[in-house]
Amino acid sequence: TTKDQQKLQTLKICKAFKHIDADIYALCEIQKGDSAAQMLVNALNDLVKSKRYAYVSHGWSNGDTIACGYIYRLDKVRPYGEVQYAYQDTEDHYHYRLMACGFEEIESGERFVLNINHLRSKRGTGAESNAKRMDNVDSLLVMLDRIEYEQVFGDSDVLLVGDYNAYTQEEPIRTIVEAGY
């Protein structure tokens, strides 16, 4: 059944998470709002036999929008500040695909900003596909400038991760690098 397949896939993902043993997982293509992240956190906590993991909430529990998100270890890091999005229009399909969250390492107190991005996929003609990804990059760079990391999060250490749907020499990546990231 679909439910059995979902459980199997969730277990497979969580076994990989357990093996990786990261303090933060930045995820692309999470579906169903917070409910999918909660499902992963529950399965991961069951697997490690501890309430060790939590997720950063989007504030909505269900839906068909594909989002990015964060799962983190409660004993290693804590989020701080307000999650920032490149698109302010929550009706925009890409609202939850370009986001930044501040994290603080509990032991050292060191802070940094983790920015996860999922640019549009390559579909259609090369020029059309590139233009859509460049729109995402433009929105990302506006967000990075707008939130002025040192004022919003109190730290200018920024790490950009995600699925950019571009090779290192393509315009979206070159533009991000040329902007200083």
Backbone as CSV, one residue per row, in Angstrom:
resi,resn,N_x,N_y,N_z,CA_x,CA_y,CA_z,C_x,C_y,C_z
1,THR,0.836,-1.183,0.000,0.000,0.000,0.000,0.881,1.246,0.000
2,THR,0.262,2.365,-0.286,0.982,3.637,-0.295,1.530,3.964,1.089
3,LYS,0.748,3.686,2.134,1.187,3.963,3.505,2.405,3.114,3.867
4,ASP,2.413,1.850,3.448,3.562,0.979,3.703,4.794,1.466,2.949
5,GLN,4.601,1.917,1.721,5.718,2.452,0.937,6.281,3.712,1.589
6,GLN,5.380,4.562,2.095,5.806,5.786,2.773,6.629,5.454,4.015
7,LYS,6.174,4.485,4.799,6.922,4.073,5.999,8.297,3.534,5.628
8,LEU,8.343,2.716,4.574,9.616,2.144,4.127,10.581,3.237,3.669
9,GLN,10.090,4.194,2.864,10.942,5.290,2.391,11.403,6.172,3.553
10,THR,10.506,6.438,4.489,10.867,7.250,5.662,11.952,6.556,6.468
11,LEU,11.809,5.261,6.690,12.814,4.509,7.433,14.158,4.518,6.712
12,LYS,14.112,4.370,5.392,15.348,4.384,4.593,16.063,5.737,4.727
13,ILE,15.307,6.824,4.626,15.882,8.171,4.769,16.459,8.356,6.167
14,CYS,15.728,7.944,7.176,16.165,8.151,8.557,17.369,7.292,8.907
15,LYS,17.475,6.109,8.332,18.678,5.295,8.533,19.898,6.005,7.947
16,ALA,19.716,6.636,6.792,20.815,7.409,6.200,21.174,8.592,7.098
17,PHE,20.162,9.307,7.605,20.418,10.417,8.535,21.207,9.931,9.744
18,LYS,20.784,8.815,10.320,21.463,8.276,11.510,22.929,7.966,11.186
19,HIS,23.156,7.382,10.034,24.520,7.044,9.627,25.371,8.304,9.414
20,ILE,24.788,9.330,8.814,25.505,10.586,8.572,25.811,11.287,9.890
21,ASP,24.873,11.256,10.828,25.036,11.818,12.171,25.389,13.304,12.149
22,ALA,24.657,14.070,11.361,24.893,15.520,11.276,24.157,16.247,12.398
23,ASP,24.600,17.454,12.687,23.898,18.295,13.652,22.695,18.978,13.008
24,ILE,22.789,19.249,11.702,21.697,19.875,10.955,21.584,19.189,9.597
25,TYR,20.355,18.905,9.209,20.068,18.402,7.873,19.272,19.486,7.158
26,ALA,19.778,19.968,6.041,19.065,20.935,5.209,18.457,20.140,4.065
27,LEU,17.139,20.145,3.981,16.434,19.252,3.068,15.710,20.008,1.967
28,CYS,15.764,19.443,0.769,15.002,19.956,-0.369,13.864,18.990,-0.674
29,GLU,12.797,19.542,-1.223,11.655,18.779,-1.704,10.905,18.040,-0.601
30,ILE,10.645,18.726,0.497,9.773,18.194,1.530,8.344,18.558,1.128
31,GLN,7.468,17.591,1.167,6.074,17.851,0.816,5.211,17.877,2.059
32,LYS,4.032,18.423,1.920,3.002,18.417,2.952,3.337,19.276,4.166
33,GLY,4.053,20.350,3.961,4.291,21.290,5.046,5.024,20.670,6.217
34,ASP,4.686,21.120,7.418,5.354,20.634,8.619,5.065,19.167,8.898
35,SER,3.974,18.637,8.385,3.627,17.247,8.695,4.694,16.275,8.175
36,ALA,5.291,16.544,7.024,6.345,15.673,6.502,7.599,15.778,7.350
37,ALA,7.969,16.990,7.742,9.141,17.164,8.606,8.903,16.493,9.954
38,GLN,7.709,16.637,10.494,7.381,15.996,11.771,7.471,14.481,11.654
39,MET,6.992,13.940,10.534,7.060,12.497,10.315,8.517,12.019,10.297
40,LEU,9.391,12.767,9.608,10.811,12.407,9.569,11.444,12.496,10.957
41,VAL,11.135,13.557,11.694,11.687,13.733,13.037,11.219,12.596,13.948
42,ASN,9.932,12.260,13.899,9.419,11.165,14.733,10.130,9.850,14.429
43,ALA,10.286,9.555,13.137,10.948,8.311,12.731,12.417,8.313,13.138
44,LEU,13.078,9.435,12.983,14.483,9.527,13.360,14.653,9.389,14.871
45,ASN,13.801,10.055,15.642,13.859,9.916,17.100,13.572,8.481,17.537
46,ASP,12.630,7.813,16.868,12.363,6.405,17.174,13.585,5.553,16.875
47,LEU,14.253,5.839,15.788,15.421,5.067,15.372,16.590,5.223,16.355
48,VAL,16.804,6.427,16.872,17.910,6.659,17.812,17.467,6.468,19.265
49,LYS,16.190,6.135,19.455,15.615,5.879,20.771,15.827,7.038,21.743
50,SER,15.567,8.260,21.229,15.740,9.475,22.019,14.978,10.607,21.340
51,LYS,14.570,11.613,22.102,13.959,12.816,21.503,15.090,13.799,21.196
52,ARG,15.965,13.416,20.293,17.168,14.167,19.976,16.956,15.190,18.867
53,TYR,15.987,14.978,17.984,15.828,15.806,16.796,14.538,16.623,16.825
54,ALA,14.585,17.758,16.164,13.424,18.631,15.979,13.537,19.230,14.578
55,TYR,12.552,20.015,14.178,12.582,20.659,12.867,12.198,22.121,13.009
56,VAL,12.603,22.903,12.034,12.221,24.312,11.975,10.885,24.374,11.258
57,SER,9.890,24.932,11.910,8.532,24.961,11.386,8.335,26.068,10.357
58,HIS,7.535,25.748,9.338,7.076,26.750,8.379,5.806,27.426,8.865
59,GLY,5.154,26.819,9.835,3.918,27.374,10.351,2.675,26.868,9.640
60,TRP,2.802,25.861,8.806,1.642,25.260,8.159,1.852,23.760,8.149
61,SER,0.775,23.016,8.293,0.913,21.582,8.522,0.636,20.694,7.325
62,ASN,0.031,21.221,6.300,-0.308,20.359,5.180,-0.350,21.173,3.902
63,GLY,-0.307,20.494,2.788,-0.383,21.178,1.515,0.408,20.451,0.458
64,ASP,0.286,20.887,-0.766,0.986,20.239,-1.865,2.266,20.956,-2.260
65,THR,2.558,22.067,-1.606,3.750,22.826,-1.942,4.993,22.058,-1.534
66,ILE,5.948,21.988,-2.426,7.242,21.382,-2.120,8.101,22.468,-1.485
67,ALA,8.726,22.137,-0.369,9.472,23.130,0.388,10.876,22.624,0.705
68,CYS,11.681,23.513,1.245,12.943,23.163,1.859,12.724,23.200,3.369
69,GLY,13.650,22.640,4.112,13.490,22.668,5.558,14.735,22.214,6.282
70,TYR,14.667,22.302,7.599,15.797,21.951,8.451,15.349,20.991,9.545
71,ILE,16.127,19.940,9.762,16.015,19.070,10.927,17.332,19.235,11.671
72,TYR,17.262,19.346,12.991,18.484,19.608,13.752,18.495,18.831,15.069
73,ARG,19.701,18.652,15.605,19.884,17.972,16.890,19.713,18.968,18.028
74,LEU,18.770,18.670,18.892,18.456,19.545,20.022,19.624,19.689,21.002
75,ASP,20.483,18.687,21.082,21.600,18.734,22.024,22.847,19.394,21.435
76,LYS,22.811,19.754,20.151,23.982,20.337,19.481,23.783,21.781,19.032
77,VAL,22.630,22.086,18.463,22.378,23.428,17.928,20.957,23.861,18.277
78,ARG,20.734,25.164,18.179,19.374,25.689,18.331,19.189,26.804,17.309
79,PRO,18.000,26.842,16.706,17.726,27.943,15.781,17.491,29.227,16.563
80,TYR,17.792,30.348,15.941,17.497,31.644,16.550,17.105,32.619,15.454
81,GLY,16.418,33.668,15.837,15.956,34.654,14.866,14.772,34.118,14.084
82,GLU,14.223,34.961,13.260,13.066,34.597,12.447,13.518,34.062,11.092
83,VAL,12.971,32.926,10.685,13.288,32.360,9.375,12.973,33.406,8.316
84,GLN,13.878,33.535,7.352,13.724,34.513,6.277,13.460,33.787,4.960
85,TYR,12.578,34.358,4.145,12.229,33.785,2.848,12.521,34.807,1.747
86,ALA,12.931,34.287,0.575,13.203,35.176,-0.559,11.917,35.755,-1.124
87,TYR,10.855,34.982,-1.107,9.581,35.429,-1.636,8.653,35.704,-0.467
88,GLN,8.081,36.880,-0.429,7.181,37.235,0.663,5.750,36.766,0.424
89,ASP,5.419,36.467,-0.812,4.081,36.031,-1.167,3.946,34.535,-0.879
90,THR,3.213,34.184,0.176,3.078,32.779,0.546,2.283,31.974,-0.479
91,GLU,1.620,32.648,-1.398,0.911,31.948,-2.467,1.868,31.578,-3.604
92,ASP,3.034,32.183,-3.633,4.025,31.893,-4.663,4.532,30.465,-4.467
93,HIS,4.575,29.718,-5.552,4.993,28.322,-5.510,6.404,28.162,-4.918
94,TYR,7.241,29.160,-5.053,8.627,29.041,-4.594,8.881,29.707,-3.242
95,HIS,7.848,30.146,-2.562,8.012,30.832,-1.277,8.885,30.033,-0.310
96,TYR,8.666,28.739,-0.193,9.355,27.916,0.789,10.593,27.217,0.233
97,ARG,11.081,27.663,-0.927,12.242,27.011,-1.528,13.531,27.821,-1.422
98,LEU,13.457,29.033,-0.951,14.649,29.858,-0.748,14.513,30.446,0.646
99,MET,15.233,29.880,1.614,15.030,30.307,3.000,16.331,30.279,3.787
100,ALA,16.373,31.097,4.821,17.557,31.199,5.679,17.136,31.101,7.140
101,CYS,17.961,30.434,7.927,17.702,30.285,9.356,19.016,30.460,10.110
102,GLY,18.963,31.174,11.217,20.129,31.304,12.080,20.224,30.100,13.008
103,PHE,21.441,29.601,13.222,21.679,28.502,14.157,22.820,28.878,15.090
104,GLU,22.728,28.398,16.313,23.773,28.605,17.310,24.225,27.244,17.820
105,GLU,25.548,27.021,17.812,26.088,25.807,18.386,26.004,25.938,19.907
106,ILE,25.398,24.983,20.562,25.149,25.075,22.000,26.444,25.107,22.800
107,GLU,27.385,24.238,22.486,28.622,24.137,23.276,29.478,25.394,23.211
108,SER,29.647,25.952,22.016,30.561,27.090,21.851,29.863,28.442,21.814
109,GLY,28.563,28.452,21.513,27.849,29.716,21.333,28.077,30.343,19.974
110,GLU,28.854,29.673,19.107,29.106,30.177,17.754,27.799,30.191,16.973
111,ARG,27.610,31.244,16.171,26.402,31.393,15.365,26.745,31.461,13.887
112,PHE,25.785,31.035,13.078,25.918,31.136,11.631,24.526,31.102,11.020
113,VAL,24.452,31.471,9.752,23.198,31.449,9.016,23.300,30.361,7.960
114,LEU,22.323,29.469,7.944,22.260,28.417,6.946,21.140,28.766,5.972
115,ASN,21.505,28.933,4.715,20.562,29.324,3.673,20.398,28.148,2.732
116,ILE,19.184,27.614,2.637,18.929,26.496,1.721,18.096,26.987,0.544
117,ASN,18.464,26.509,-0.625,17.829,26.959,-1.860,17.524,25.779,-2.752
118,HIS,16.402,25.839,-3.409,16.049,24.857,-4.426,15.567,25.642,-5.643
119,LEU,16.497,25.853,-6.574,16.151,26.607,-7.777,15.300,25.755,-8.704
120,ARG,14.582,26.443,-9.574,13.723,25.748,-10.536,14.527,24.727,-11.332
121,SER,13.858,23.653,-11.688,14.532,22.603,-12.447,14.693,23.004,-13.900
122,LYS,15.540,22.259,-14.585,15.778,22.513,-16.007,14.675,21.860,-16.816
123,ARG,13.782,22.703,-17.311,12.680,22.239,-18.162,12.535,23.209,-19.313
124,GLY,12.038,22.715,-20.399,11.850,23.587,-21.551,13.164,23.840,-22.260
125,THR,13.225,24.948,-22.970,14.450,25.278,-23.697,15.530,25.713,-22.721
126,GLY,16.760,25.655,-23.138,17.867,26.069,-22.283,17.731,27.506,-21.822
127,ALA,17.363,28.404,-22.735,17.229,29.820,-22.386,16.072,30.039,-21.426
128,GLU,14.949,29.355,-21.658,13.773,29.492,-20.790,14.090,28.962,-19.384
129,SER,14.737,27.819,-19.326,15.105,27.206,-18.053,16.087,28.095,-17.291
130,ASN,17.069,28.603,-17.984,18.061,29.471,-17.351,17.401,30.744,-16.823
131,ALA,16.485,31.317,-17.581,15.808,32.550,-17.153,15.040,32.320,-15.852
132,LYS,14.379,31.184,-15.718,13.630,30.878,-14.495,14.574,30.698,-13.307
133,ARG,15.683,30.002,-13.519,16.656,29.837,-12.433,17.294,31.174,-12.076
134,MET,17.521,32.029,-13.062,18.087,33.353,-12.783,17.103,34.221,-12.004
135,ASP,15.801,34.066,-12.254,14.797,34.762,-11.436,14.932,34.337,-9.977
136,ASN,15.122,33.020,-9.752,15.327,32.533,-8.390,16.594,33.111,-7.775
137,VAL,17.681,33.149,-8.548,18.946,33.697,-8.049,18.791,35.173,-7.711
138,ASP,18.118,35.918,-8.576,17.882,37.345,-8.292,17.116,37.507,-6.982
139,SER,16.084,36.701,-6.775,15.312,36.769,-5.525,16.167,36.382,-4.328
140,LEU,17.013,35.375,-4.493,17.918,34.967,-3.423,18.847,36.107,-3.038
141,LEU,19.468,36.741,-4.031,20.411,37.823,-3.746,19.712,39.035,-3.132
142,VAL,18.490,39.312,-3.557,17.720,40.396,-2.944,17.459,40.063,-1.477
143,MET,17.091,38.804,-1.208,16.856,38.396,0.176,18.123,38.561,1.009
144,LEU,19.238,38.094,0.486,20.494,38.190,1.231,20.841,39.641,1.536
145,ASP,20.594,40.530,0.586,20.831,41.960,0.822,19.789,42.548,1.768
146,ARG,18.523,42.173,1.568,17.418,42.758,2.328,17.508,42.454,3.819
147,ILE,17.819,41.235,4.156,17.782,40.892,5.571,19.033,41.329,6.318
148,GLU,20.043,41.777,5.563,21.265,42.274,6.188,21.621,41.390,7.376
149,TYR,22.239,40.265,7.079,22.468,39.205,8.046,22.962,39.680,9.410
150,GLU,23.847,40.637,9.450,24.364,41.066,10.743,23.286,41.714,11.594
151,GLN,22.286,42.350,10.980,21.209,42.973,11.744,20.115,41.977,12.107
152,VAL,19.783,41.068,11.225,18.700,40.119,11.482,19.171,38.987,12.394
153,PHE,20.319,38.416,12.104,20.800,37.266,12.847,21.981,37.575,13.766
154,GLY,22.558,38.756,13.647,23.702,39.092,14.488,24.971,38.373,14.088
155,ASP,25.027,37.854,12.881,26.219,37.144,12.424,26.288,37.207,10.913
156,SER,27.468,37.398,10.391,27.616,37.476,8.937,28.145,36.171,8.340
157,ASP,28.318,35.123,9.156,28.725,33.820,8.628,27.526,33.182,7.948
158,VAL,27.592,33.059,6.616,26.473,32.545,5.841,26.952,31.364,5.009
159,LEU,26.226,30.267,5.084,26.507,29.086,4.275,25.308,28.841,3.375
160,LEU,25.533,28.829,2.049,24.477,28.566,1.078,24.579,27.116,0.638
161,VAL,23.479,26.369,0.761,23.434,24.974,0.344,22.148,24.747,-0.436
162,GLY,22.041,23.605,-1.077,20.785,23.258,-1.719,20.954,22.620,-3.081
163,ASP,19.853,22.590,-3.804,19.796,22.050,-5.153,19.650,23.234,-6.107
164,TYR,20.738,23.598,-6.746,20.756,24.770,-7.618,20.406,24.427,-9.061
165,ASN,20.265,23.142,-9.359,19.923,22.721,-10.714,20.808,23.409,-11.754
166,ALA,22.098,23.519,-11.451,23.037,24.186,-12.353,24.438,23.632,-12.112
167,TYR,25.213,23.571,-13.167,26.618,23.198,-13.060,27.421,24.416,-12.612
168,THR,28.629,24.193,-12.143,29.433,25.284,-11.573,29.717,26.415,-12.540
169,GLN,29.738,26.155,-13.835,30.039,27.209,-14.798,28.797,27.853,-15.400
170,GLU,27.613,27.420,-14.977,26.390,28.016,-15.511,26.116,29.356,-14.827
171,GLU,25.345,30.177,-15.514,25.077,31.541,-15.065,24.531,31.640,-13.636
172,PRO,23.597,30.795,-13.194,23.105,30.937,-11.815,24.220,30.825,-10.772
173,ILE,25.091,29.860,-10.928,26.185,29.677,-9.960,27.205,30.796,-10.099
174,ARG,27.560,31.143,-11.318,28.519,32.245,-11.520,27.997,33.534,-10.890
175,THR,26.717,33.807,-11.019,26.129,35.029,-10.466,26.219,35.037,-8.942
176,ILE,25.942,33.914,-8.318,26.034,33.810,-6.855,27.469,34.000,-6.401
177,VAL,28.412,33.376,-7.097,29.831,33.522,-6.745,30.298,34.955,-6.962
178,GLU,29.905,35.561,-8.061,30.292,36.938,-8.339,29.700,37.924,-7.316
179,ALA,28.607,37.521,-6.658,28.006,38.370,-5.608,28.735,38.199,-4.276
180,GLY,29.735,37.335,-4.240,30.546,37.187,-3.030,30.239,35.970,-2.191
181,TYR,29.441,35.057,-2.713,29.112,33.858,-1.941,29.801,32.651,-2.518
